[in-house]
Amino acid sequence: MSRERIGILSVQGDVEAHATAVERCGGEPVRVLHGWQLEDVSALILPGGESTTIAKGIDRLGLAEPLRGFARSGRPLLGTCAGAILISRESANHAVPTLALIDVVARRNDYGTQVDSFAVEVDPGVTPTFDALRCVFIRAPRLVALGDGVETLARVDGDPVLVREGNILAATFHPELTDDLRVHELLFVGGSAR
């Protein structure tokens, strides 16, 4: 039986931890650096890292349009931390170019600097599927100005930290840094991002 192939944009960032999570979910991680590689994956992750560096890499490698085409295909796409910034409609606080795939504004580093990193459980009762989900925040963005079609799946202190619009998911935290696979499982057949 073949495993689902899940792409991970590999310009920069926490690629290996996402690859491990994909493997733990039973998938085959595919490190993506070229547009043609998107043709043969069933879902895609834009990892956390440094959003300016990743944005420059996307531009240098000519990946903006292939990534937008992937999103239009209806296959699940997950942006985590810096990846959430890059898929947002707009970024604020030292703006970077975005792909405008989800109708939110991402305020960069809005939870503080590297030394302000923290981990906390989501607010209970927002979406029972994600109750007790532990979130790791590292120089995390805050999602604001959510469009009408954006659904909040998880909150921390009332702020949305995991959102979905159609097949596009944005997480302000790093799900790959915990043993909880619920966010990654959304990318697989039968996951609620499909």
Secondary structure, DSSP 8 states (H G I E B T S, - for coil): ----EEEEE-SSSSHHHHHHHHHHTT-EEEEE-SGGGGGG-SEEEE--S-HHHHHHHHHHTT-HHHHHHHHHTT--EEEETHHHHHHEEEEESS-------EEEEEETTTT--GGG-EEEE--TTSSGGGTT-EEEESS--EEES--TT-EEEEEETTEEEEEEETTEEEESS-GGGSS--HHHHTTSTTSTT-
